[in-house]
Amino acid sequence: MVPVDTLHDITARTFASDNYAGVHPEVLAALAAANGGHQRAYGADVYTARLQEVLQGHFGPTAVGYPVFNGTGANVLALQTMLPRWGAVICADTAHINTDENAAPERVGGIKLLTVPTADGKLTPELIDRQAHGFGDQHRAQPGVVSITQSTEVGTLYTPAEIAAITAHAHGLGLRVHVDGSRLANAAAALDLPMRAFTTDVGVDVISLGGTKNGALFGEIVVVLDPGATPGIEFQRKVDMQLASKMRFVSAQLLALFEGDLWLRSAQHANAMAARLSTGVAAIPGVRITQPTQANGVFAALPLGVADRLREQAAFFYDWNRATGEVRWMCAFDTTEQDVDEFIAAVARAI
């Protein structure tokens, strides 16, 4: 048996996911500081109260935050409360709610997902119209929400103008707009804009704002921008088993990220490491970058068989499309230049 005090040496940094990274030291310090004394439970604590003020600073005076345990819970809770029981969500076919949440929106939320194929993970008003029909037809699930991801599952970014066009079109059809923002910080860092510039200011109704992928131990938050968009959310959060009794420990982490600039510093670093990685591997014959590297993910196609050799020789990562040799490499707040340069060299050797 391996001694517990050596376990941290077993797994080197990988390029599998920003979820693989540990907890940012400043977040750990905030958790330790929040551990003293007693606080009221279920969100009636001083940390959660302060978090509301911080969120309003980022997203405007109407923003209200509902901390939850994880990203899937945030998405399901947000979408459930934005829809009637017979409602449906229009999303890209690559959306996390469609591909990586084990049908939780359908199984837990009872929500029909109306998916649209996209070339770059991004919806447009024209693509939305492929599924925005059948209103009033009792035989079809009724479209009620458009859900987009920023940054997308393939690492691309929506501009504020693109999101404004989506929200205007959706609202014109009577639809709400939800943003899966598990990597919203990376989008803001890449766009060099405050988060509200491509959410509140362009008409987004609700955000699932991520913490775990940017240095938190656990915890995300549903941020409601339009107070009328999520009736009963405080009750539904309890029904969905996403109401933490010791909520101060979720809120303290999110405060550590968003009260200052830790969220931005961490995202900027992860993005910079992805750019370094993308530039380095693109120069290797046989590697083809398949999507623009705009945030902290690099998508590339490798010759068949190379990915398996690379995982054996260097670091673990996931196939995106095994049939075509496309892979995904993610960078995190703790990815170093040395990590990147050594991995680039390993790619060259494997090829």
CORDA-V256391 format. One record per backbone hydrogen bond with DSSP energy under -0.5 kcal/mol. NH is the residue of the N-H (numbers start at 0). CO is the residue of the C=O. E is the energy in kcal/mol with one decimal. If there is no record, write none. Layout:
NH,CO,E / NH,CO,E
This chain:
5,2,-1.9 / 6,3,-1.4 / 8,5,-1.9 / 9,6,-1.6 / 10,6,-0.6 / 11,9,-0.7 / 14,315,-1.7 / 19,16,-1.5 / 20,17,-0.6 / 23,214,-2.2 / 26,23,-1.0 / 27,23,-2.3 / 28,24,-2.3 / 29,25,-1.5 / 30,26,-2.3 / 31,27,-2.4 / 32,28,-2.3 / 33,29,-1.8 / 34,31,-1.1 / 35,32,-0.8 / 41,244,-2.5 / 43,40,-1.4 / 48,44,-1.6 / 49,45,-2.2 / 50,46,-2.2 / 51,47,-1.4 / 52,48,-1.1 / 53,49,-2.1 / 54,50,-2.7 / 55,51,-2.0 / 56,52,-1.6 / 57,53,-1.4 / 58,54,-3.1 / 59,55,-2.1 / 62,59,-1.7 / 63,223,-1.8 / 65,221,-2.3 / 67,219,-2.5 / 73,69,-2.0 / 74,70,-2.5 / 75,71,-2.7 / 76,72,-2.6 / 77,73,-2.5 / 78,74,-2.6 / 79,75,-2.8 / 80,76,-2.0 / 81,77,-1.0 / 82,78,-0.7 / 82,79,-0.9 / 86,83,-2.2 / 87,141,-2.2 / 88,111,-2.6 / 89,144,-2.9 / 90,88,-0.5 / 90,113,-1.9 / 92,115,-2.4 / 94,91,-1.6 / 97,94,-1.4 / 98,94,-2.2 / 99,95,-2.2 / 103,100,-2.4 / 106,102,-3.8 / 107,103,-2.5 / 108,103,-1.7 / 109,105,-0.8 / 110,104,-2.3 / 111,86,-1.2 / 113,88,-3.6 / 113,111,-0.5 / 114,112,-0.8 / 115,90,-1.6 / 127,123,-2.6 / 128,124,-1.7 / 129,126,-1.2 / 130,127,-1.8 / 131,127,-1.6 / 132,130,-2.0 / 136,133,-2.2 / 137,135,-0.8 / 139,136,-2.0 / 141,85,-1.9 / 142,140,-0.6 / 143,87,-2.7 / 144,87,-1.5 / 145,175,-2.8 / 146,89,-2.7 / 146,144,-0.5 / 147,145,-0.5 / 147,177,-2.5 / 149,179,-1.8 / 150,155,-0.5 / 151,155,-2.8 / 154,151,-1.9 / 162,158,-2.1 / 163,159,-2.7 / 164,160,-2.0 / 165,161,-1.7 / 166,162,-2.9 / 167,163,-2.4 / 168,164,-2.0 / 169,165,-3.1 / 170,166,-3.0 / 171,167,-1.8 / 172,168,-1.0 / 172,169,-0.9 / 173,170,-1.3 / 174,169,-3.0 / 175,143,-2.6 / 177,145,-2.9 / 178,205,-2.3 / 179,147,-3.2 / 179,177,-0.5 / 180,178,-1.1 / 180,207,-2.0 / 183,180,-1.7 / 186,182,-1.6 / 187,183,-2.5 / 188,184,-2.4 / 189,185,-2.2 / 190,186,-2.8 / 191,187,-1.3 / 192,187,-1.7 / 195,57,-0.6 / 196,193,-1.4 / 197,194,-1.0 / 198,195,-1.2 / 200,195,-2.8 / 201,198,-1.0 / 202,199,-1.5 / 203,198,-2.4 / 204,176,-1.8 / 205,176,-1.6 / 206,222,-2.6 / 207,178,-2.7 / 208,206,-0.8 / 208,220,-3.0 / 209,180,-2.3 / 213,210,-1.5 / 214,211,-1.2 / 215,210,-2.0 / 218,68,-1.6 / 219,67,-1.5 / 220,208,-2.0 / 221,65,-2.2 / 222,206,-3.1 / 222,220,-0.7 / 223,63,-3.1 / 223,221,-0.7 / 224,204,-2.5 / 224,222,-0.6 / 225,204,-1.7 / 226,224,-0.6 / 228,225,-2.5 / 230,80,-0.5 / 232,229,-1.6 / 234,231,-0.7 / 235,231,-2.6 / 236,232,-2.4 / 237,233,-0.8 / 238,234,-2.0 / 239,235,-2.6 / 240,237,-1.6 / 241,236,-2.6 / 243,241,-0.8 / 246,243,-0.7 / 246,244,-1.0 / 248,245,-1.8 / 249,246,-1.1 / 250,246,-2.7 / 251,247,-2.7 / 252,248,-0.7 / 253,249,-1.9 / 254,250,-2.6 / 255,251,-2.1 / 256,252,-1.7 / 257,253,-2.9 / 258,254,-2.7 / 262,256,-2.4 / 264,260,-3.0 / 265,261,-2.6 / 266,262,-1.7 / 267,263,-2.9 / 268,264,-2.1 / 269,265,-2.3 / 270,266,-2.7 / 271,267,-2.4 / 272,268,-2.3 / 273,269,-1.9 / 274,270,-2.4 / 275,271,-2.1 / 276,272,-2.4 / 277,273,-3.0 / 278,274,-2.4 / 279,275,-2.1 / 280,276,-2.7 / 281,277,-2.0 / 282,278,-0.7 / 282,279,-0.6 / 283,280,-1.8 / 284,282,-0.6 / 286,283,-2.1 / 287,300,-1.9 / 289,298,-2.1 / 290,298,-0.9 / 293,154,-1.0 / 293,291,-1.3 / 297,328,-3.1 / 299,326,-1.8 / 300,287,-3.0 / 301,324,-2.5 / 305,302,-2.0 / 308,304,-1.5 / 309,305,-2.8 / 310,306,-2.3 / 311,307,-1.7 / 312,308,-1.9 / 313,309,-2.7 / 317,327,-0.8 / 319,325,-2.7 / 320,325,-2.3 / 323,320,-0.9 / 324,320,-1.0 / 325,320,-1.8 / 326,299,-3.3 / 327,317,-2.2 / 328,297,-3.0 / 329,14,-2.5 / 330,295,-2.6 / 334,331,-1.4 / 339,335,-2.1 / 340,336,-2.9 / 341,337,-2.6 / 342,338,-1.9 / 343,339,-2.6 / 344,340,-2.0 / 345,341,-1.8 / 346,342,-2.4 / 347,343,-2.1 / 348,344,-2.1 / 349,345,-2.6 / 350,346,-2.0
